[in-house]
Amino acid sequence: MTQSAQIRAAIDATGCAMGPDVIAGCRQLFGEEQMALVAAVPPVASDVPYGPDARHVLDIYAPVDARDAPVVVFVHGGGFVLGSKCEDGWANAAVGRWAATQGMVGVVINYRLAPDHLWPAGGADVGAAVDWVRANIGAYGGDPARIVAMGTSAGAVHVAGFLSLRPDHADLVRGAVLLSGLYGYTPLDVKDERYYGAPEDYPARMPREGVAATTLPLFVAAAQYDPQRFQAEFLGLMTERNQRHGTMPLGHIANGHNHYSMAMHIGTSDTRLSAEVADFITRVCA
């Protein structure tokens, strides 16, 4: 199904704006549908530790009687400095619940936040979560050999960071889904120095080379109303992948969506993006 005219008009009116008011507005747009998903798909495990830090916890969503199912590890956004695996009762966790409705096991993680934890903490935490999933997800009906890492915004950056930090990543996951991420095709924003440090450190720390060079299957998406920097990053990655590999990765422009609604609407009746993501996961996990 596609997007309702009411939601499309509301997002069109907001345009490329970002901030708490836009987030709150998006949550109102999708809250009713998402709360129905909350009632239908409870977690099978909550706040499971995957590392030593208090932020090293994850929630698991699974179909009834799941067995050897593909696994989606989802990493939330938040500008490197905030966010959690479940906000206002559903946000971010929606991707895990959606995965369970598709016959997959959804794993939604917290990770350490800046400025207390600088680069490479985020990418390292994604790697630690993947390691935990590979060792333990069989007990929840997941197949440890069929994992896809997925992130939005800062979460997409951390998934890309995982690809850069772990030379063995192609042995650990089958693919990666990157929604509205920053990979190194535009200059470092001042606010992102809270994670990366000084601008002169950025070229050595940004995940551009890892995400451009990997042979891992990628699904890369941007929103119609992503801020210009995010759109330029999407185009930069698609272009470099084409130049280096002779083809682009699978790509999606989420028409009628903004930076926040991109992930927030997954699990609702607007299935344009989620259907393509599900198809990608099915194919790479075949």
C-alpha positions in Angstrom: 0.0 0.0 0.0 1.0 3.6 -0.5 1.0 6.7 1.7 -2.3 8.4 2.7 -3.0 11.8 1.3 -3.3 13.2 4.9 0.2 12.0 5.9 1.7 13.1 2.5 0.3 16.6 3.0 1.6 16.8 6.5 5.1 15.8 5.5 5.1 18.0 2.4 4.3 20.9 4.6 7.2 20.2 7.0 9.7 19.8 4.1 13.3 19.3 5.1 13.0 20.8 8.6 14.5 18.9 11.5 14.2 19.1 15.3 12.0 18.0 18.2 8.8 19.5 16.9 9.2 17.6 13.6 9.9 14.4 15.5 6.8 14.9 17.6 4.7 15.6 14.5 5.9 12.4 12.8 5.1 10.3 15.9 1.6 11.7 15.9 1.2 10.7 12.2 2.2 7.1 12.8 1.4 6.5 16.4 -2.0 4.9 16.0 -0.8 2.2 13.5 2.4 1.6 15.5 0.6 1.2 18.8 -1.5 -1.5 17.1 1.7 -3.2 16.2 2.9 -2.9 19.8 -0.1 -4.8 20.9 0.3 -7.5 18.3 4.0 -8.1 18.5 5.5 -8.0 22.1 9.2 -8.6 22.6 10.3 -12.1 23.3 13.3 -10.7 25.3 14.1 -7.2 26.6 17.2 -5.4 27.8 19.4 -8.4 27.1 23.1 -7.5 27.7 25.5 -7.9 24.8 28.4 -6.1 26.3 29.8 -4.6 29.6 28.3 -1.0 29.3 24.9 -0.1 30.6 23.9 0.9 27.0 24.9 -2.5 25.7 21.4 -4.0 25.7 19.0 -5.2 23.1 15.4 -6.3 22.6 14.3 -9.2 20.5 11.1 -9.7 18.4 10.3 -13.0 16.8 7.4 -14.8 15.0 5.7 -17.5 17.0 7.6 -20.7 16.6 10.4 -19.0 14.7 13.1 -21.5 13.5 16.2 -20.6 11.5 14.7 -17.3 10.5 16.7 -14.4 9.0 17.7 -11.8 11.5 17.6 -8.0 11.3 19.8 -6.1 13.7 18.5 -2.5 13.8 20.5 0.5 15.0 18.6 3.7 15.9 19.5 7.3 15.0 19.9 10.3 17.3 22.7 12.5 16.0 25.3 10.4 17.9 24.2 11.8 21.3 20.7 10.6 22.0 18.0 8.0 21.3 17.1 4.5 22.4 15.8 1.2 21.0 12.3 2.0 22.1 11.0 5.6 22.6 7.4 6.6 23.4 6.5 2.9 23.6 7.2 2.1 19.9 9.6 4.4 18.0 12.8 2.5 16.8 11.4 -0.8 18.1 8.9 -0.6 15.2 11.6 -2.0 12.9 12.1 -5.0 15.1 8.3 -5.6 15.3 7.9 -5.2 11.6 10.7 -7.8 11.1 8.8 -10.3 13.2 5.6 -9.8 11.0 7.8 -10.7 8.0 8.9 -14.0 9.4 12.2 -12.6 10.6 13.8 -12.1 14.0 14.2 -8.4 14.8 16.9 -7.3 17.1 16.9 -3.6 18.2 20.0 -2.3 20.1 21.2 0.5 22.2 24.7 1.7 21.9 27.1 4.0 23.7 26.5 7.7 23.0 28.7 10.7 22.4 30.2 12.9 23.8 31.1 10.4 26.6 32.0 7.8 24.0 33.8 9.0 20.9 34.6 7.2 17.6 34.8 4.3 17.1 32.4 3.4 19.9 29.3 3.2 17.7 30.7 1.0 15.0 32.4 -1.2 17.6 29.1 -1.6 19.4 27.3 -2.7 16.3 30.1 -5.3 15.8 29.7 -6.5 19.4 25.9 -6.8 19.0 26.4 -8.8 15.8 28.9 -11.1 17.6 26.3 -11.6 20.4 23.6 -12.4 17.9 25.7 -14.9 16.1 26.4 -16.7 19.4 22.9 -16.5 20.9 20.1 -15.9 18.4 19.5 -19.5 17.7 17.8 -19.7 21.1 15.2 -17.2 19.8 14.5 -18.9 16.5 17.0 -16.9 14.4 19.7 -18.2 12.0 23.1 -16.9 13.1 24.3 -17.4 9.5 21.7 -15.1 8.0 22.0 -11.7 9.6 21.4 -8.3 8.0 22.5 -5.1 9.8 20.2 -2.1 9.3 20.5 1.5 10.6 19.0 4.9 10.2 20.8 8.3 10.4 23.5 8.0 13.1 22.6 4.3 13.2 23.4 4.0 9.5 26.7 5.7 10.2 27.5 3.1 12.9 26.5 0.2 10.6 28.9 1.7 8.0 31.4 2.1 10.7 31.1 -1.6 11.5 31.9 -2.4 7.9 35.0 -0.2 8.1 36.2 -1.5 11.5 35.6 -5.2 11.0 37.5 -6.7 8.0 35.6 -9.9 8.7 32.2 -8.2 8.3 31.3 -10.2 5.2 31.7 -13.4 7.2 29.4 -12.0 9.9 26.4 -10.5 8.0 24.7 -11.1 4.7 24.0 -7.5 3.9 23.5 -4.0 5.2 20.6 -1.5 4.9 21.6 2.1 5.2 18.8 4.7 5.7 19.8 8.4 5.5 23.3 8.0 6.7 26.5 10.2 6.5 29.5 8.4 5.1 32.1 11.0 4.3 31.1 12.6 1.0 30.4 16.0 2.6 32.4 18.0 5.2 32.1 17.2 8.8 29.4 19.2 10.6 30.4 21.0 13.8 27.8 19.1 15.9 29.2 15.8 14.7 32.6 16.6 16.2 31.0 15.4 19.4 31.5 11.9 18.0 34.3 12.1 15.5 36.5 14.7 17.3 38.4 17.5 15.5 37.8 18.0 11.7 41.4 17.0 10.9 40.6 13.5 12.4 37.6 13.0 10.2 39.2 11.7 7.0 40.8 8.8 8.9 37.6 8.1 10.9 34.8 8.5 8.5 33.3 5.2 7.1 33.5 6.2 3.5 36.2 3.7 2.3 34.6 0.8 4.1 31.2 1.3 2.7 32.4 2.1 -0.8 34.8 -0.8 -1.0 32.9 -3.6 0.6 31.6 -6.5 -1.6 28.7 -7.0 0.9 25.3 -6.4 -0.7 24.0 -3.0 0.3 20.5 -1.3 0.2 20.9 2.5 0.4 18.0 4.9 0.9 17.4 8.6 1.2 14.2 10.5 1.9 12.7 13.1 -0.5 12.8 15.6 2.4 16.2 14.6 3.9 18.3 17.7 4.4 20.6 18.5 1.5 23.7 17.0 3.2 22.0 13.6 3.6 20.9 13.6 0.0 24.4 14.5 -1.2 25.8 11.7 0.9 23.3 9.2 -0.8 24.3 10.4 -4.2 28.0 10.4 -3.4 27.9 6.8 -2.2 25.8 5.6 -5.2 28.2 7.4 -7.6 31.4 6.0 -6.0 29.9 2.5 -5.9 29.1 2.7 -9.6 32.6 4.0 -10.4 34.4 1.3 -8.3 32.2 -1.7 -8.9 30.6 -1.0 -12.2 27.1 -0.9 -10.7 25.1 0.8 -8.0 23.8 -0.9 -4.9 20.1 -1.2 -4.6 18.7 2.2 -3.8 15.5 3.8 -2.8 14.2 7.4 -2.6 11.4 7.5 -0.1 9.0 10.0 -1.7 6.7 11.7 0.7 9.0 11.1 3.7 11.5 13.1 5.7 14.6 12.3 7.8 12.6 11.0 10.7 9.6 9.4 9.0 11.9 7.3 6.9 12.4 4.7 9.6 9.4 5.7 11.8 6.8 4.6 9.3 8.2 1.1 8.8 5.5 -1.3 10.0 2.6 0.9 8.8 0.3 0.5 5.8 2.8 2.5 3.7 4.8 -0.5 2.5 6.8 1.0 -0.4 10.1 1.1 1.4 9.5 -1.9 3.8 8.5 -4.2 0.9 11.8 -3.4 -0.9 13.8 -3.9 2.3 12.1 -7.2 3.0 12.8 -8.4 -0.6 16.4 -7.4 -0.2 16.8 -9.3 3.0 15.0 -12.4 1.6 17.3 -12.5 -1.4 20.6 -12.0 0.4 19.6 -14.5 3.1 18.5 -17.1 0.5 
